[in-house]
Amino acid sequence: MLSPHEFATLMLVKDSAEQIADRDELDALLERQLVAMEQLGGGAVLPCVTQDGDSLLRTLARIH
């Protein structure tokens, strides 16, 4: 089960990954394969939501 902070971080990654700083919650999301790190041009690396992470967010939106 994800903590409220981990859910919030997952939503932030989906909506504004470029504004995510190093957060402890990212490690938990990476471990659960809900987020992956994407290599961008110029050497930048940003988190992105995986298919599993997107599925979880869509399910959560339907319940809420």
PDBQT receptor file of N, H, CA, C and O in Angstrom, charges set to zero:
ATOM      1  N   MET A   1       0.845  -1.181   0.000  1.00  0.00    +0.000 N 
ATOM      2  CA  MET A   1       0.000   0.000   0.000  1.00  0.00    +0.000 C 
ATOM      3  C   MET A   1       0.890   1.244   0.000  1.00  0.00    +0.000 C 
ATOM      4  O   MET A   1       1.898   1.308   0.703  1.00  0.00    +0.000 OA
ATOM      5  N   LEU A   2       0.503   2.200  -0.782  1.00  0.00    +0.000 N 
ATOM      6  H   LEU A   2      -0.316   2.149  -1.354  1.00  0.00    +0.000 HD
ATOM      7  CA  LEU A   2       1.260   3.454  -0.850  1.00  0.00    +0.000 C 
ATOM      8  C   LEU A   2       0.800   4.408   0.248  1.00  0.00    +0.000 C 
ATOM      9  O   LEU A   2      -0.365   4.416   0.645  1.00  0.00    +0.000 OA
ATOM     10  N   SER A   3       1.735   5.201   0.719  1.00  0.00    +0.000 N 
ATOM     11  H   SER A   3       2.682   5.195   0.397  1.00  0.00    +0.000 HD
ATOM     12  CA  SER A   3       1.402   6.236   1.698  1.00  0.00    +0.000 C 
ATOM     13  C   SER A   3       0.750   7.416   0.971  1.00  0.00    +0.000 C 
ATOM     14  O   SER A   3       0.857   7.522  -0.251  1.00  0.00    +0.000 OA
ATOM     15  N   PRO A   4       0.080   8.295   1.707  1.00  0.00    +0.000 N 
ATOM     16  CA  PRO A   4      -0.484   9.489   1.060  1.00  0.00    +0.000 C 
ATOM     17  C   PRO A   4       0.577  10.325   0.340  1.00  0.00    +0.000 C 
ATOM     18  O   PRO A   4       0.307  10.883  -0.723  1.00  0.00    +0.000 OA
ATOM     19  N   HIS A   5       1.772  10.414   0.910  1.00  0.00    +0.000 N 
ATOM     20  H   HIS A   5       1.991   9.960   1.774  1.00  0.00    +0.000 HD
ATOM     21  CA  HIS A   5       2.839  11.182   0.265  1.00  0.00    +0.000 C 
ATOM     22  C   HIS A   5       3.281  10.526  -1.039  1.00  0.00    +0.000 C 
ATOM     23  O   HIS A   5       3.609  11.216  -2.004  1.00  0.00    +0.000 OA
ATOM     24  N   GLU A   6       3.291   9.191  -1.068  1.00  0.00    +0.000 N 
ATOM     25  H   GLU A   6       3.025   8.630  -0.284  1.00  0.00    +0.000 HD
ATOM     26  CA  GLU A   6       3.671   8.484  -2.289  1.00  0.00    +0.000 C 
ATOM     27  C   GLU A   6       2.615   8.664  -3.375  1.00  0.00    +0.000 C 
ATOM     28  O   GLU A   6       2.957   8.849  -4.544  1.00  0.00    +0.000 OA
ATOM     29  N   PHE A   7       1.327   8.611  -3.000  1.00  0.00    +0.000 N 
ATOM     30  H   PHE A   7       1.050   8.461  -2.051  1.00  0.00    +0.000 HD
ATOM     31  CA  PHE A   7       0.265   8.896  -3.972  1.00  0.00    +0.000 C 
ATOM     32  C   PHE A   7       0.399  10.309  -4.518  1.00  0.00    +0.000 C 
ATOM     33  O   PHE A   7       0.282  10.527  -5.724  1.00  0.00    +0.000 OA
ATOM     34  N   ALA A   8       0.642  11.262  -3.638  1.00  0.00    +0.000 N 
ATOM     35  H   ALA A   8       0.736  11.085  -2.659  1.00  0.00    +0.000 HD
ATOM     36  CA  ALA A   8       0.783  12.656  -4.063  1.00  0.00    +0.000 C 
ATOM     37  C   ALA A   8       1.975  12.822  -5.009  1.00  0.00    +0.000 C 
ATOM     38  O   ALA A   8       1.888  13.547  -5.999  1.00  0.00    +0.000 OA
ATOM     39  N   THR A   9       3.076  12.154  -4.705  1.00  0.00    +0.000 N 
ATOM     40  H   THR A   9       3.147  11.565  -3.900  1.00  0.00    +0.000 HD
ATOM     41  CA  THR A   9       4.255  12.231  -5.559  1.00  0.00    +0.000 C 
ATOM     42  C   THR A   9       3.968  11.617  -6.921  1.00  0.00    +0.000 C 
ATOM     43  O   THR A   9       4.398  12.153  -7.943  1.00  0.00    +0.000 OA
ATOM     44  N   LEU A  10       3.242  10.492  -6.952  1.00  0.00    +0.000 N 
ATOM     45  H   LEU A  10       2.892  10.056  -6.122  1.00  0.00    +0.000 HD
ATOM     46  CA  LEU A  10       2.873   9.868  -8.222  1.00  0.00    +0.000 C 
ATOM     47  C   LEU A  10       2.042  10.825  -9.071  1.00  0.00    +0.000 C 
ATOM     48  O   LEU A  10       2.256  10.931 -10.278  1.00  0.00    +0.000 OA
ATOM     49  N   MET A  11       1.094  11.521  -8.443  1.00  0.00    +0.000 N 
ATOM     50  H   MET A  11       0.919  11.435  -7.462  1.00  0.00    +0.000 HD
ATOM     51  CA  MET A  11       0.279  12.499  -9.174  1.00  0.00    +0.000 C 
ATOM     52  C   MET A  11       1.134  13.656  -9.676  1.00  0.00    +0.000 C 
ATOM     53  O   MET A  11       0.928  14.139 -10.790  1.00  0.00    +0.000 OA
ATOM     54  N   LEU A  12       2.088  14.105  -8.867  1.00  0.00    +0.000 N 
ATOM     55  H   LEU A  12       2.255  13.713  -7.962  1.00  0.00    +0.000 HD
ATOM     56  CA  LEU A  12       2.973  15.188  -9.295  1.00  0.00    +0.000 C 
ATOM     57  C   LEU A  12       3.847  14.771 -10.469  1.00  0.00    +0.000 C 
ATOM     58  O   LEU A  12       4.069  15.554 -11.392  1.00  0.00    +0.000 OA
ATOM     59  N   VAL A  13       4.343  13.541 -10.435  1.00  0.00    +0.000 N 
ATOM     60  H   VAL A  13       4.163  12.904  -9.685  1.00  0.00    +0.000 HD
ATOM     61  CA  VAL A  13       5.164  13.055 -11.552  1.00  0.00    +0.000 C 
ATOM     62  C   VAL A  13       4.347  13.077 -12.829  1.00  0.00    +0.000 C 
ATOM     63  O   VAL A  13       4.846  13.485 -13.878  1.00  0.00    +0.000 OA
ATOM     64  N   LYS A  14       3.095  12.642 -12.754  1.00  0.00    +0.000 N 
ATOM     65  H   LYS A  14       2.690  12.311 -11.902  1.00  0.00    +0.000 HD
ATOM     66  CA  LYS A  14       2.245  12.607 -13.947  1.00  0.00    +0.000 C 
ATOM     67  C   LYS A  14       1.981  14.015 -14.485  1.00  0.00    +0.000 C 
ATOM     68  O   LYS A  14       2.015  14.234 -15.696  1.00  0.00    +0.000 OA
ATOM     69  N   ASP A  15       1.719  14.959 -13.595  1.00  0.00    +0.000 N 
ATOM     70  H   ASP A  15       1.691  14.782 -12.611  1.00  0.00    +0.000 HD
ATOM     71  CA  ASP A  15       1.297  16.298 -14.020  1.00  0.00    +0.000 C 
ATOM     72  C   ASP A  15       2.437  17.294 -14.223  1.00  0.00    +0.000 C 
ATOM     73  O   ASP A  15       2.321  18.198 -15.050  1.00  0.00    +0.000 OA
ATOM     74  N   SER A  16       3.522  17.144 -13.490  1.00  0.00    +0.000 N 
ATOM     75  H   SER A  16       3.616  16.410 -12.819  1.00  0.00    +0.000 HD
ATOM     76  CA  SER A  16       4.608  18.134 -13.615  1.00  0.00    +0.000 C 
ATOM     77  C   SER A  16       5.936  17.544 -13.161  1.00  0.00    +0.000 C 
ATOM     78  O   SER A  16       6.523  17.986 -12.173  1.00  0.00    +0.000 OA
ATOM     79  N   ALA A  17       6.399  16.539 -13.896  1.00  0.00    +0.000 N 
ATOM     80  H   ALA A  17       5.923  16.179 -14.698  1.00  0.00    +0.000 HD
ATOM     81  CA  ALA A  17       7.630  15.828 -13.537  1.00  0.00    +0.000 C 
ATOM     82  C   ALA A  17       8.842  16.751 -13.465  1.00  0.00    +0.000 C 
ATOM     83  O   ALA A  17       9.749  16.523 -12.665  1.00  0.00    +0.000 OA
ATOM     84  N   GLU A  18       8.860  17.777 -14.285  1.00  0.00    +0.000 N 
ATOM     85  H   GLU A  18       8.122  17.963 -14.935  1.00  0.00    +0.000 HD
ATOM     86  CA  GLU A  18      10.011  18.679 -14.296  1.00  0.00    +0.000 C 
ATOM     87  C   GLU A  18      10.159  19.458 -12.992  1.00  0.00    +0.000 C 
ATOM     88  O   GLU A  18      11.219  20.029 -12.736  1.00  0.00    +0.000 OA
ATOM     89  N   GLN A  19       9.133  19.491 -12.180  1.00  0.00    +0.000 N 
ATOM     90  H   GLN A  19       8.272  19.027 -12.388  1.00  0.00    +0.000 HD
ATOM     91  CA  GLN A  19       9.188  20.225 -10.916  1.00  0.00    +0.000 C 
ATOM     92  C   GLN A  19       9.455  19.323  -9.717  1.00  0.00    +0.000 C 
ATOM     93  O   GLN A  19       9.488  19.798  -8.582  1.00  0.00    +0.000 OA
ATOM     94  N   ILE A  20       9.646  18.029  -9.956  1.00  0.00    +0.000 N 
ATOM     95  H   ILE A  20       9.620  17.643 -10.879  1.00  0.00    +0.000 HD
ATOM     96  CA  ILE A  20       9.904  17.095  -8.869  1.00  0.00    +0.000 C 
ATOM     97  C   ILE A  20      11.381  17.129  -8.521  1.00  0.00    +0.000 C 
ATOM     98  O   ILE A  20      12.236  16.871  -9.368  1.00  0.00    +0.000 OA
ATOM     99  N   ALA A  21      11.666  17.444  -7.290  1.00  0.00    +0.000 N 
ATOM    100  H   ALA A  21      10.971  17.654  -6.602  1.00  0.00    +0.000 HD
ATOM    101  CA  ALA A  21      13.046  17.379  -6.802  1.00  0.00    +0.000 C 
ATOM    102  C   ALA A  21      13.267  15.969  -6.253  1.00  0.00    +0.000 C 
ATOM    103  O   ALA A  21      12.348  15.151  -6.236  1.00  0.00    +0.000 OA
ATOM    104  N   ASP A  22      14.471  15.700  -5.814  1.00  0.00    +0.000 N 
ATOM    105  H   ASP A  22      15.218  16.365  -5.828  1.00  0.00    +0.000 HD
ATOM    106  CA  ASP A  22      14.728  14.399  -5.206  1.00  0.00    +0.000 C 
ATOM    107  C   ASP A  22      13.853  14.253  -3.967  1.00  0.00    +0.000 C 
ATOM    108  O   ASP A  22      14.009  14.987  -2.991  1.00  0.00    +0.000 OA
ATOM    109  N   ARG A  23      12.949  13.315  -4.018  1.00  0.00    +0.000 N 
ATOM    110  H   ARG A  23      12.822  12.719  -4.811  1.00  0.00    +0.000 HD
ATOM    111  CA  ARG A  23      12.044  13.041  -2.907  1.00  0.00    +0.000 C 
ATOM    112  C   ARG A  23      12.232  11.604  -2.479  1.00  0.00    +0.000 C 
ATOM    113  O   ARG A  23      12.477  10.721  -3.301  1.00  0.00    +0.000 OA
ATOM    114  N   ASP A  24      12.116  11.384  -1.204  1.00  0.00    +0.000 N 
ATOM    115  H   ASP A  24      11.916  12.102  -0.536  1.00  0.00    +0.000 HD
ATOM    116  CA  ASP A  24      12.226  10.016  -0.691  1.00  0.00    +0.000 C 
ATOM    117  C   ASP A  24      11.147   9.121  -1.284  1.00  0.00    +0.000 C 
ATOM    118  O   ASP A  24      11.372   7.928  -1.492  1.00  0.00    +0.000 OA
ATOM    119  N   GLU A  25       9.983   9.687  -1.557  1.00  0.00    +0.000 N 
ATOM    120  H   GLU A  25       9.800  10.655  -1.388  1.00  0.00    +0.000 HD
ATOM    121  CA  GLU A  25       8.867   8.913  -2.084  1.00  0.00    +0.000 C 
ATOM    122  C   GLU A  25       9.162   8.347  -3.473  1.00  0.00    +0.000 C 
ATOM    123  O   GLU A  25       8.605   7.317  -3.852  1.00  0.00    +0.000 OA
ATOM    124  N   LEU A  26      10.025   9.008  -4.226  1.00  0.00    +0.000 N 
ATOM    125  H   LEU A  26      10.477   9.845  -3.918  1.00  0.00    +0.000 HD
ATOM    126  CA  LEU A  26      10.372   8.508  -5.563  1.00  0.00    +0.000 C 
ATOM    127  C   LEU A  26      11.006   7.123  -5.490  1.00  0.00    +0.000 C 
ATOM    128  O   LEU A  26      10.762   6.281  -6.354  1.00  0.00    +0.000 OA
ATOM    129  N   ASP A  27      11.814   6.886  -4.470  1.00  0.00    +0.000 N 
ATOM    130  H   ASP A  27      12.012   7.570  -3.768  1.00  0.00    +0.000 HD
ATOM    131  CA  ASP A  27      12.446   5.573  -4.324  1.00  0.00    +0.000 C 
ATOM    132  C   ASP A  27      11.401   4.471  -4.185  1.00  0.00    +0.000 C 
ATOM    133  O   ASP A  27      11.527   3.412  -4.799  1.00  0.00    +0.000 OA
ATOM    134  N   ALA A  28      10.381   4.716  -3.385  1.00  0.00    +0.000 N 
ATOM    135  H   ALA A  28      10.279   5.577  -2.886  1.00  0.00    +0.000 HD
ATOM    136  CA  ALA A  28       9.320   3.719  -3.202  1.00  0.00    +0.000 C 
ATOM    137  C   ALA A  28       8.552   3.498  -4.500  1.00  0.00    +0.000 C 
ATOM    138  O   ALA A  28       8.185   2.367  -4.818  1.00  0.00    +0.000 OA
ATOM    139  N   LEU A  29       8.309   4.565  -5.248  1.00  0.00    +0.000 N 
ATOM    140  H   LEU A  29       8.607   5.484  -4.989  1.00  0.00    +0.000 HD
ATOM    141  CA  LEU A  29       7.581   4.446  -6.516  1.00  0.00    +0.000 C 
ATOM    142  C   LEU A  29       8.423   3.723  -7.564  1.00  0.00    +0.000 C 
ATOM    143  O   LEU A  29       7.894   2.939  -8.351  1.00  0.00    +0.000 OA
ATOM    144  N   LEU A  30       9.723   3.980  -7.579  1.00  0.00    +0.000 N 
ATOM    145  H   LEU A  30      10.153   4.617  -6.940  1.00  0.00    +0.000 HD
ATOM    146  CA  LEU A  30      10.627   3.274  -8.489  1.00  0.00    +0.000 C 
ATOM    147  C   LEU A  30      10.683   1.790  -8.141  1.00  0.00    +0.000 C 
ATOM    148  O   LEU A  30      10.656   0.934  -9.025  1.00  0.00    +0.000 OA
ATOM    149  N   GLU A  31      10.761   1.499  -6.854  1.00  0.00    +0.000 N 
ATOM    150  H   GLU A  31      10.783   2.195  -6.136  1.00  0.00    +0.000 HD
ATOM    151  CA  GLU A  31      10.825   0.111  -6.398  1.00  0.00    +0.000 C 
ATOM    152  C   GLU A  31       9.572  -0.666  -6.794  1.00  0.00    +0.000 C 
ATOM    153  O   GLU A  31       9.646  -1.844  -7.146  1.00  0.00    +0.000 OA
ATOM    154  N   ARG A  32       8.429   0.001  -6.734  1.00  0.00    +0.000 N 
ATOM    155  H   ARG A  32       8.369   0.958  -6.448  1.00  0.00    +0.000 HD
ATOM    156  CA  ARG A  32       7.157  -0.649  -7.087  1.00  0.00    +0.000 C 
ATOM    157  C   ARG A  32       6.868  -0.574  -8.591  1.00  0.00    +0.000 C 
ATOM    158  O   ARG A  32       5.821  -1.029  -9.052  1.00  0.00    +0.000 OA
ATOM    159  N   GLN A  33       7.799  -0.001  -9.341  1.00  0.00    +0.000 N 
ATOM    160  H   GLN A  33       8.649   0.368  -8.966  1.00  0.00    +0.000 HD
ATOM    161  CA  GLN A  33       7.713   0.142 -10.790  1.00  0.00    +0.000 C 
ATOM    162  C   GLN A  33       6.490   0.946 -11.233  1.00  0.00    +0.000 C 
ATOM    163  O   GLN A  33       5.893   0.671 -12.273  1.00  0.00    +0.000 OA
ATOM    164  N   LEU A  34       6.132   1.934 -10.430  1.00  0.00    +0.000 N 
ATOM    165  H   LEU A  34       6.617   2.158  -9.585  1.00  0.00    +0.000 HD
ATOM    166  CA  LEU A  34       5.061   2.852 -10.784  1.00  0.00    +0.000 C 
ATOM    167  C   LEU A  34       5.621   4.080 -11.493  1.00  0.00    +0.000 C 
ATOM    168  O   LEU A  34       4.893   4.812 -12.163  1.00  0.00    +0.000 OA
ATOM    169  N   VAL A  35       6.928   4.295 -11.334  1.00  0.00    +0.000 N 
ATOM    170  H   VAL A  35       7.520   3.700 -10.790  1.00  0.00    +0.000 HD
ATOM    171  CA  VAL A  35       7.646   5.405 -11.945  1.00  0.00    +0.000 C 
ATOM    172  C   VAL A  35       8.951   4.861 -12.501  1.00  0.00    +0.000 C 
ATOM    173  O   VAL A  35       9.551   3.955 -11.923  1.00  0.00    +0.000 OA
ATOM    174  N   ALA A  36       9.387   5.414 -13.620  1.00  0.00    +0.000 N 
ATOM    175  H   ALA A  36       8.900   6.150 -14.090  1.00  0.00    +0.000 HD
ATOM    176  CA  ALA A  36      10.686   5.085 -14.200  1.00  0.00    +0.000 C 
ATOM    177  C   ALA A  36      11.417   6.392 -14.475  1.00  0.00    +0.000 C 
ATOM    178  O   ALA A  36      10.794   7.443 -14.626  1.00  0.00    +0.000 OA
ATOM    179  N   MET A  37      12.730   6.320 -14.536  1.00  0.00    +0.000 N 
ATOM    180  H   MET A  37      13.237   5.467 -14.413  1.00  0.00    +0.000 HD
ATOM    181  CA  MET A  37      13.518   7.503 -14.854  1.00  0.00    +0.000 C 
ATOM    182  C   MET A  37      13.779   7.510 -16.358  1.00  0.00    +0.000 C 
ATOM    183  O   MET A  37      14.262   6.529 -16.923  1.00  0.00    +0.000 OA
ATOM    184  N   GLU A  38      13.453   8.629 -16.992  1.00  0.00    +0.000 N 
ATOM    185  H   GLU A  38      13.061   9.426 -16.534  1.00  0.00    +0.000 HD
ATOM    186  CA  GLU A  38      13.564   8.766 -18.443  1.00  0.00    +0.000 C 
ATOM    187  C   GLU A  38      14.726   9.690 -18.785  1.00  0.00    +0.000 C 
ATOM    188  O   GLU A  38      14.821  10.803 -18.269  1.00  0.00    +0.000 OA
ATOM    189  N   GLN A  39      15.600   9.219 -19.653  1.00  0.00    +0.000 N 
ATOM    190  H   GLN A  39      15.523   8.315 -20.072  1.00  0.00    +0.000 HD
ATOM    191  CA  GLN A  39      16.751  10.012 -20.106  1.00  0.00    +0.000 C 
ATOM    192  C   GLN A  39      16.299  10.941 -21.224  1.00  0.00    +0.000 C 
ATOM    193  O   GLN A  39      15.787  10.486 -22.247  1.00  0.00    +0.000 OA
ATOM    194  N   LEU A  40      16.485  12.221 -21.033  1.00  0.00    +0.000 N 
ATOM    195  H   LEU A  40      16.901  12.591 -20.202  1.00  0.00    +0.000 HD
ATOM    196  CA  LEU A  40      16.121  13.215 -22.041  1.00  0.00    +0.000 C 
ATOM    197  C   LEU A  40      17.370  13.713 -22.742  1.00  0.00    +0.000 C 
ATOM    198  O   LEU A  40      18.490  13.477 -22.290  1.00  0.00    +0.000 OA
ATOM    199  N   GLY A  41      17.166  14.395 -23.834  1.00  0.00    +0.000 N 
ATOM    200  H   GLY A  41      16.256  14.587 -24.201  1.00  0.00    +0.000 HD
ATOM    201  CA  GLY A  41      18.288  15.000 -24.537  1.00  0.00    +0.000 C 
ATOM    202  C   GLY A  41      19.017  15.981 -23.638  1.00  0.00    +0.000 C 
ATOM    203  O   GLY A  41      18.407  16.633 -22.791  1.00  0.00    +0.000 OA
ATOM    204  N   GLY A  42      20.317  16.081 -23.826  1.00  0.00    +0.000 N 
ATOM    205  H   GLY A  42      20.813  15.551 -24.514  1.00  0.00    +0.000 HD
ATOM    206  CA  GLY A  42      21.102  16.998 -23.009  1.00  0.00    +0.000 C 
ATOM    207  C   GLY A  42      21.500  16.411 -21.668  1.00  0.00    +0.000 C 
ATOM    208  O   GLY A  42      22.066  17.111 -20.829  1.00  0.00    +0.000 OA
ATOM    209  N   GLY A  43      21.211  15.133 -21.454  1.00  0.00    +0.000 N 
ATOM    210  H   GLY A  43      20.751  14.563 -22.136  1.00  0.00    +0.000 HD
ATOM    211  CA  GLY A  43      21.613  14.482 -20.210  1.00  0.00    +0.000 C 
ATOM    212  C   GLY A  43      20.642  14.624 -19.059  1.00  0.00    +0.000 C 
ATOM    213  O   GLY A  43      20.884  14.077 -17.983  1.00  0.00    +0.000 OA
ATOM    214  N   ALA A  44      19.557  15.339 -19.256  1.00  0.00    +0.000 N 
ATOM    215  H   ALA A  44      19.361  15.783 -20.130  1.00  0.00    +0.000 HD
ATOM    216  CA  ALA A  44      18.573  15.486 -18.176  1.00  0.00    +0.000 C 
ATOM    217  C   ALA A  44      17.840  14.167 -17.944  1.00  0.00    +0.000 C 
ATOM    218  O   ALA A  44      17.603  13.402 -18.879  1.00  0.00    +0.000 OA
ATOM    219  N   VAL A  45      17.489  13.917 -16.701  1.00  0.00    +0.000 N 
ATOM    220  H   VAL A  45      17.681  14.539 -15.941  1.00  0.00    +0.000 HD
ATOM    221  CA  VAL A  45      16.744  12.719 -16.332  1.00  0.00    +0.000 C 
ATOM    222  C   VAL A  45      15.521  13.153 -15.536  1.00  0.00    +0.000 C 
ATOM    223  O   VAL A  45      15.627  13.873 -14.543  1.00  0.00    +0.000 OA
ATOM    224  N   LEU A  46      14.358  12.697 -15.995  1.00  0.00    +0.000 N 
ATOM    225  H   LEU A  46      14.272  12.112 -16.801  1.00  0.00    +0.000 HD
ATOM    226  CA  LEU A  46      13.112  13.034 -15.311  1.00  0.00    +0.000 C 
ATOM    227  C   LEU A  46      12.327  11.762 -15.004  1.00  0.00    +0.000 C 
ATOM    228  O   LEU A  46      12.386  10.791 -15.758  1.00  0.00    +0.000 OA
ATOM    229  N   PRO A  47      11.596  11.774 -13.898  1.00  0.00    +0.000 N 
ATOM    230  CA  PRO A  47      10.724  10.630 -13.625  1.00  0.00    +0.000 C 
ATOM    231  C   PRO A  47       9.513  10.670 -14.547  1.00  0.00    +0.000 C 
ATOM    232  O   PRO A  47       9.031  11.743 -14.909  1.00  0.00    +0.000 OA
ATOM    233  N   CYS A  48       9.031   9.499 -14.920  1.00  0.00    +0.000 N 
ATOM    234  H   CYS A  48       9.422   8.627 -14.627  1.00  0.00    +0.000 HD
ATOM    235  CA  CYS A  48       7.797   9.416 -15.702  1.00  0.00    +0.000 C 
ATOM    236  C   CYS A  48       6.968   8.260 -15.150  1.00  0.00    +0.000 C 
ATOM    237  O   CYS A  48       7.509   7.282 -14.633  1.00  0.00    +0.000 OA
ATOM    238  N   VAL A  49       5.674   8.385 -15.266  1.00  0.00    +0.000 N 
ATOM    239  H   VAL A  49       5.235   9.179 -15.686  1.00  0.00    +0.000 HD
ATOM    240  CA  VAL A  49       4.750   7.377 -14.762  1.00  0.00    +0.000 C 
ATOM    241  C   VAL A  49       4.737   6.192 -15.729  1.00  0.00    +0.000 C 
ATOM    242  O   VAL A  49       4.627   6.377 -16.941  1.00  0.00    +0.000 OA
ATOM    243  N   THR A  50       4.848   4.987 -15.196  1.00  0.00    +0.000 N 
ATOM    244  H   THR A  50       4.937   4.837 -14.211  1.00  0.00    +0.000 HD
ATOM    245  CA  THR A  50       4.795   3.774 -16.010  1.00  0.00    +0.000 C 
ATOM    246  C   THR A  50       3.336   3.411 -16.299  1.00  0.00    +0.000 C 
ATOM    247  O   THR A  50       2.420   4.067 -15.802  1.00  0.00    +0.000 OA
ATOM    248  N   GLN A  51       3.124   2.373 -17.097  1.00  0.00    +0.000 N 
ATOM    249  H   GLN A  51       3.867   1.840 -17.501  1.00  0.00    +0.000 HD
ATOM    250  CA  GLN A  51       1.761   1.913 -17.371  1.00  0.00    +0.000 C 
ATOM    251  C   GLN A  51       1.058   1.498 -16.088  1.00  0.00    +0.000 C 
ATOM    252  O   GLN A  51      -0.123   1.792 -15.903  1.00  0.00    +0.000 OA
ATOM    253  N   ASP A  52       1.780   0.814 -15.196  1.00  0.00    +0.000 N 
ATOM    254  H   ASP A  52       2.739   0.575 -15.346  1.00  0.00    +0.000 HD
ATOM    255  CA  ASP A  52       1.180   0.407 -13.923  1.00  0.00    +0.000 C 
ATOM    256  C   ASP A  52       0.807   1.616 -13.078  1.00  0.00    +0.000 C 
ATOM    257  O   ASP A  52      -0.254   1.644 -12.455  1.00  0.00    +0.000 OA
ATOM    258  N   GLY A  53       1.680   2.611 -13.060  1.00  0.00    +0.000 N 
ATOM    259  H   GLY A  53       2.542   2.588 -13.566  1.00  0.00    +0.000 HD
ATOM    260  CA  GLY A  53       1.397   3.828 -12.305  1.00  0.00    +0.000 C 
ATOM    261  C   GLY A  53       0.196   4.569 -12.864  1.00  0.00    +0.000 C 
ATOM    262  O   GLY A  53      -0.642   5.070 -12.114  1.00  0.00    +0.000 OA
ATOM    263  N   ASP A  54       0.116   4.636 -14.198  1.00  0.00    +0.000 N 
ATOM    264  H   ASP A  54       0.796   4.229 -14.808  1.00  0.00    +0.000 HD
ATOM    265  CA  ASP A  54      -1.015   5.300 -14.845  1.00  0.00    +0.000 C 
ATOM    266  C   ASP A  54      -2.318   4.549 -14.568  1.00  0.00    +0.000 C 
ATOM    267  O   ASP A  54      -3.358   5.161 -14.327  1.00  0.00    +0.000 OA
ATOM    268  N   SER A  55      -2.249   3.237 -14.604  1.00  0.00    +0.000 N 
ATOM    269  H   SER A  55      -1.404   2.740 -14.800  1.00  0.00    +0.000 HD
ATOM    270  CA  SER A  55      -3.426   2.417 -14.310  1.00  0.00    +0.000 C 
ATOM    271  C   SER A  55      -3.905   2.655 -12.881  1.00  0.00    +0.000 C 
ATOM    272  O   SER A  55      -5.105   2.773 -12.634  1.00  0.00    +0.000 OA
ATOM    273  N   LEU A  56      -2.967   2.725 -11.950  1.00  0.00    +0.000 N 
ATOM    274  H   LEU A  56      -1.992   2.629 -12.151  1.00  0.00    +0.000 HD
ATOM    275  CA  LEU A  56      -3.322   2.989 -10.556  1.00  0.00    +0.000 C 
ATOM    276  C   LEU A  56      -3.986   4.352 -10.411  1.00  0.00    +0.000 C 
ATOM    277  O   LEU A  56      -4.985   4.478  -9.703  1.00  0.00    +0.000 OA
ATOM    278  N   LEU A  57      -3.450   5.369 -11.067  1.00  0.00    +0.000 N 
ATOM    279  H   LEU A  57      -2.639   5.267 -11.642  1.00  0.00    +0.000 HD
ATOM    280  CA  LEU A  57      -4.036   6.712 -10.979  1.00  0.00    +0.000 C 
ATOM    281  C   LEU A  57      -5.443   6.748 -11.606  1.00  0.00    +0.000 C 
ATOM    282  O   LEU A  57      -6.343   7.397 -11.072  1.00  0.00    +0.000 OA
ATOM    283  N   ARG A  58      -5.628   6.049 -12.737  1.00  0.00    +0.000 N 
ATOM    284  H   ARG A  58      -4.897   5.522 -13.171  1.00  0.00    +0.000 HD
ATOM    285  CA  ARG A  58      -6.956   6.028 -13.360  1.00  0.00    +0.000 C 
ATOM    286  C   ARG A  58      -7.964   5.317 -12.465  1.00  0.00    +0.000 C 
ATOM    287  O   ARG A  58      -9.110   5.751 -12.346  1.00  0.00    +0.000 OA
ATOM    288  N   THR A  59      -7.535   4.227 -11.840  1.00  0.00    +0.000 N 
ATOM    289  H   THR A  59      -6.604   3.875 -11.937  1.00  0.00    +0.000 HD
ATOM    290  CA  THR A  59      -8.425   3.500 -10.919  1.00  0.00    +0.000 C 
ATOM    291  C   THR A  59      -8.786   4.382  -9.727  1.00  0.00    +0.000 C 
ATOM    292  O   THR A  59      -9.944   4.427  -9.311  1.00  0.00    +0.000 OA
ATOM    293  N   LEU A  60      -7.823   5.063  -9.195  1.00  0.00    +0.000 N 
ATOM    294  H   LEU A  60      -6.882   5.027  -9.534  1.00  0.00    +0.000 HD
ATOM    295  CA  LEU A  60      -8.059   5.956  -8.067  1.00  0.00    +0.000 C 
ATOM    296  C   LEU A  60      -9.033   7.077  -8.448  1.00  0.00    +0.000 C 
ATOM    297  O   LEU A  60      -9.888   7.456  -7.647  1.00  0.00    +0.000 OA
ATOM    298  N   ALA A  61      -8.904   7.600  -9.656  1.00  0.00    +0.000 N 
ATOM    299  H   ALA A  61      -8.209   7.292 -10.306  1.00  0.00    +0.000 HD
ATOM    300  CA  ALA A  61      -9.799   8.667 -10.121  1.00  0.00    +0.000 C 
ATOM    301  C   ALA A  61     -11.236   8.174 -10.238  1.00  0.00    +0.000 C 
ATOM    302  O   ALA A  61     -12.172   8.915  -9.941  1.00  0.00    +0.000 OA
ATOM    303  N   ARG A  62     -11.417   6.927 -10.668  1.00  0.00    +0.000 N 
ATOM    304  H   ARG A  62     -10.656   6.324 -10.910  1.00  0.00    +0.000 HD
ATOM    305  CA  ARG A  62     -12.764   6.370 -10.784  1.00  0.00    +0.000 C 
ATOM    306  C   ARG A  62     -13.406   6.175  -9.423  1.00  0.00    +0.000 C 
ATOM    307  O   ARG A  62     -14.605   6.400  -9.257  1.00  0.00    +0.000 OA
ATOM    308  N   ILE A  63     -12.607   5.756  -8.449  1.00  0.00    +0.000 N 
ATOM    309  H   ILE A  63     -11.633   5.574  -8.585  1.00  0.00    +0.000 HD
ATOM    310  CA  ILE A  63     -13.129   5.508  -7.095  1.00  0.00    +0.000 C 
ATOM    311  C   ILE A  63     -13.490   6.818  -6.421  1.00  0.00    +0.000 C 
ATOM    312  O   ILE A  63     -14.502   6.912  -5.726  1.00  0.00    +0.000 OA
ATOM    313  N   HIS A  64     -12.671   7.814  -6.625  1.00  0.00    +0.000 N 
ATOM    314  H   HIS A  64     -11.849   7.738  -7.189  1.00  0.00    +0.000 HD
ATOM    315  CA  HIS A  64     -12.881   9.096  -5.961  1.00  0.00    +0.000 C 
ATOM    316  C   HIS A  64     -13.955   9.835  -6.675  1.00  0.00    +0.000 C 
ATOM    317  O   HIS A  64     -14.301  10.951  -6.285  1.00  0.00    +0.000 OA
TER     318      HIS A  64
